[in-house]
């Protein structure tokens, strides 16, 4: 029976016009493939969609050295929040050199609902050199992030990667009293798993990080993985680069070198992280790391 009111005037949870509107979510996907022409690495394929953008700055090196291709990833959404999805795929073809980095630190903001998902899939062919160097991820109070890195390497390919996390902005006095952070690594060589890692922080992250067996109250941490046929031979080089940071260490198994760093803040972390990455990469880091 018509009561003289419009649907938007009628109370009740079953009124579709009174339900909360769906929040807008950011989605982005980027894909890049490089190969070789003669003795130089060249772009073979590039795809970008949504908030994911890729920029290819000019890189230079010695005349007798392939400088490779450098790809700078941008998230034009300005950060991540619950429900956002960001995916990256990259492939370095036979004998090529590919470096991937980000324009700036990624920010994970408070999530009204849901979780932000970031997935990265990387492939390196025979004789290829692949480097994954995103700048730090900053987790804000209430942020929620599920991040996964999958890597497939040919038998003689080399791979260098870093993932760094900052718990809020220390200079602003921020604390992360609630949030979710999940991080998964899987690195395979010729289909065989050679490195697996998983981390999870949930709830009062600052409280969890205060424990002596976790971060001892520190606010920044990083994991560095170097996979190459002779990776273990770089162990002393890595340890020398870590000497100035007491809360850092390196270990190695055949073909895999792993470094862990924790620091009071990102500035302190970078003082050790940048020279460590440069030493393992055998070249300077991308210019965006020094801006």
C-alpha positions in Angstrom: 0.0 0.0 0.0 1.4 3.4 -1.0 2.0 5.6 2.1 2.9 8.8 0.3 6.7 8.6 1.0 9.5 8.0 -1.4 11.8 5.0 -0.9 14.6 7.2 0.3 12.4 8.4 3.2 11.6 5.0 4.5 13.7 3.7 7.5 15.0 0.2 7.8 18.1 -1.8 6.9 16.3 -3.3 3.9 16.0 0.0 2.2 18.7 -0.2 -0.6 18.7 3.6 -0.9 19.7 4.0 2.7 22.6 1.5 2.6 26.1 3.0 2.9 27.6 3.5 -0.6 30.5 1.3 -1.7 33.8 3.1 -1.2 35.9 3.7 -4.3 38.9 1.4 -4.5 42.1 1.8 -6.4 43.3 -0.9 -8.8 46.5 -1.0 -10.7 48.5 -3.4 -12.8 51.8 -3.0 -14.6 53.8 -5.4 -16.7 57.2 -5.0 -18.3 59.4 -7.3 -20.3 63.0 -6.7 -21.5 65.3 -8.6 -23.8 68.6 -8.0 -25.5 69.5 -6.6 -28.9 73.1 -7.2 -29.6 74.8 -6.5 -26.3 72.3 -4.0 -24.9 69.1 -4.5 -23.0 66.0 -3.2 -24.7 62.3 -2.8 -23.8 60.2 -5.6 -25.3 56.8 -5.1 -23.8 55.1 -2.6 -21.5 51.6 -2.5 -20.1 50.0 -0.3 -17.5 46.5 0.0 -16.2 44.6 1.9 -13.6 46.7 3.6 -10.9 49.8 1.7 -11.9 52.2 3.6 -14.1 55.8 2.9 -15.3 58.4 5.4 -16.2 61.7 4.5 -18.0 64.4 7.1 -17.2 67.7 7.1 -19.1 70.5 5.2 -17.4 74.2 5.4 -18.2 77.2 3.3 -17.5 80.7 2.6 -18.8 80.9 2.2 -22.6 81.7 -1.5 -22.3 78.9 -2.3 -19.8 75.2 -2.8 -20.5 73.4 -0.3 -18.2 70.2 -2.3 -18.5 66.7 -0.9 -18.3 65.5 0.9 -15.2 61.7 1.0 -14.5 60.3 3.3 -11.9 56.8 2.2 -10.7 54.3 4.8 -9.6 51.0 4.4 -7.8 48.9 7.5 -8.8 46.3 6.7 -6.2 48.8 8.3 -3.7 48.9 5.3 -1.3 47.0 2.1 -0.4 44.0 1.5 1.8 41.6 -1.4 2.4 40.3 -3.0 -0.7 43.0 -1.6 -3.1 44.8 -4.0 -5.4 48.1 -3.4 -7.0 49.9 -6.0 -9.2 53.3 -5.9 -10.9 54.8 -8.4 -13.4 58.3 -8.2 -14.8 60.5 -10.4 -16.9 64.1 -10.1 -17.7 64.9 -12.1 -20.9 68.1 -14.0 -21.6 71.2 -12.1 -20.7 69.3 -8.8 -19.9 69.6 -6.4 -17.0 66.4 -5.1 -15.4 66.1 -2.9 -12.3 62.7 -2.1 -10.8 62.2 0.6 -8.2 59.5 3.0 -7.0 59.2 6.8 -7.3 58.7 7.2 -3.5 57.8 5.3 -0.3 54.5 3.5 -0.5 52.0 4.6 2.2 49.4 2.2 3.7 46.7 4.4 5.2 44.0 3.5 7.7 41.5 1.0 6.3 37.8 1.6 6.8 37.3 -2.1 5.9 39.1 -4.8 3.9 42.8 -5.1 3.3 45.1 -3.7 0.6 46.7 -6.4 -1.6 50.0 -6.0 -3.4 51.4 -8.9 -5.6 54.6 -8.9 -7.5 55.7 -11.6 -9.9 59.2 -11.5 -11.3 61.0 -13.8 -13.8 64.6 -13.9 -14.9 65.8 -15.9 -17.9 69.3 -17.5 -18.5 72.1 -15.2 -17.7 69.7 -12.3 -16.7 70.2 -9.9 -13.8 67.0 -8.8 -12.1 66.9 -6.2 -9.3 63.8 -5.4 -7.2 64.5 -2.2 -5.2 61.2 -0.6 -4.0 61.6 2.2 -1.5 60.2 1.8 2.0 56.6 0.9 2.8 55.1 3.1 5.6 52.4 1.5 7.6 50.1 4.0 9.2 47.9 3.4 12.3 45.0 1.2 11.2 46.6 0.2 7.9 46.1 -3.2 6.5 48.4 -4.8 3.9 48.8 -8.3 2.4 52.0 -8.3 0.2 53.4 -11.2 -1.8 56.6 -11.6 -3.9 57.0 -14.5 -6.3 60.2 -14.9 -8.2 61.2 -17.5 -10.8 64.9 -17.7 -11.8 66.7 -19.6 -14.5 69.7 -21.7 -13.4 72.3 -19.0 -13.9 70.2 -15.9 -13.4 71.0 -13.5 -10.5 68.4 -11.6 -8.4 68.7 -8.9 -5.8 65.7 -7.7 -3.8 64.8 -5.6 -0.8 61.6 -5.0 1.1 61.7 -2.4 3.9 58.9 -1.4 6.3 58.5 1.7 8.6 56.0 1.7 11.4 54.5 5.1 11.1 56.4 8.4 10.8 58.7 8.7 13.8 59.3 12.4 13.2 55.5 13.0 13.5 55.3 11.0 16.7 53.0 8.4 15.1 52.4 5.0 16.6 50.7 1.9 15.1 48.4 0.7 17.8 46.2 -1.2 15.4 46.8 -2.7 12.0 47.6 -5.8 9.9 50.8 -6.5 7.9 51.4 -9.8 6.1 54.4 -10.4 3.8 55.3 -13.5 1.8 58.3 -14.3 -0.3 58.8 -17.3 -2.6 62.0 -17.5 -4.7 62.5 -20.5 -7.1 65.3 -21.5 -9.3 64.5 -23.8 -12.2 61.2 -24.5 -10.5 62.8 -25.5 -7.1 62.1 -23.5 -4.0 65.3 -21.9 -2.8 64.0 -19.2 -0.4 60.7 -18.8 1.5 59.8 -16.3 4.1 56.6 -15.0 5.8 56.0 -12.3 8.3 52.8 -11.3 10.1 52.0 -8.4 12.4 48.5 -8.0 13.7 46.8 -5.9 16.4 48.8 -3.5 18.5 51.8 -3.6 16.2 53.8 -1.0 18.2 53.3 -3.1 21.3 54.3 -6.3 19.5 57.4 -4.5 18.1 58.5 -3.4 21.5 59.3 -7.0 22.6 63.0 -7.9 22.9 62.5 -10.9 20.5 60.8 -8.7 17.8 62.1 -5.2 17.1 63.0 -4.1 20.6 61.0 -0.9 20.1 62.6 0.0 16.8 60.5 1.4 13.9 62.1 0.3 10.7 63.2 -3.0 9.3 64.3 -4.5 6.0 65.0 -7.9 4.4 67.6 -8.2 1.6 67.9 -11.3 -0.5 70.6 -11.9 -3.1 70.3 -15.1 -5.2 73.0 -16.1 -7.6 75.1 -19.2 -8.3 77.9 -17.7 -6.2 75.8 -15.7 -3.7 77.5 -17.2 -0.6 80.8 -15.7 -1.8 79.4 -12.2 -1.1 78.8 -13.0 2.6 81.8 -11.1 3.9 81.1 -8.1 1.6 77.6 -8.0 3.1 78.8 -8.2 6.7 81.3 -5.5 6.1 78.5 -3.2 4.8 76.4 -4.0 7.9 79.2 -3.3 10.4 77.9 0.1 11.5 74.5 -1.2 12.4 74.6 -3.5 15.4 71.0 -4.7 14.9 71.7 -6.2 11.5 73.1 -9.5 10.3 73.7 -11.7 7.2 73.8 -15.4 6.6 74.2 -17.6 3.5 73.4 -20.9 2.0 74.6 -22.2 -1.4 73.2 -19.8 -3.9 71.3 -17.5 -1.5 72.4 -14.6 0.8 70.0 -13.1 3.3 70.4 -9.9 5.3 68.1 -8.6 8.1 68.2 -5.1 9.3 66.3 -3.3 12.1 66.8 0.4 13.0 65.3 3.1 15.1 64.0 5.0 12.0 64.2 5.0 8.2 67.1 7.5 8.1 69.3 5.3 10.2 68.2 2.2 8.2 69.1 3.9 4.9 72.6 4.8 6.0 73.4 1.1 6.0 70.9 -0.2 3.5 72.0 1.9 0.6 75.7 0.9 0.6 74.7 -2.7 1.2 72.5 -2.8 -1.8 75.0 -0.9 -4.0 77.8 -3.4 -3.0 75.6 -6.4 -3.8 74.3 -4.9 -7.1 77.8 -3.8 -8.1 76.5 -0.4 -9.2 74.8 2.8 -7.8 71.2 2.6 -6.8 68.6 4.3 -9.0 68.5 8.1 -8.7 65.1 8.1 -7.1 66.7 6.6 -4.0 68.8 9.8 -3.6 66.2 12.5 -4.2 
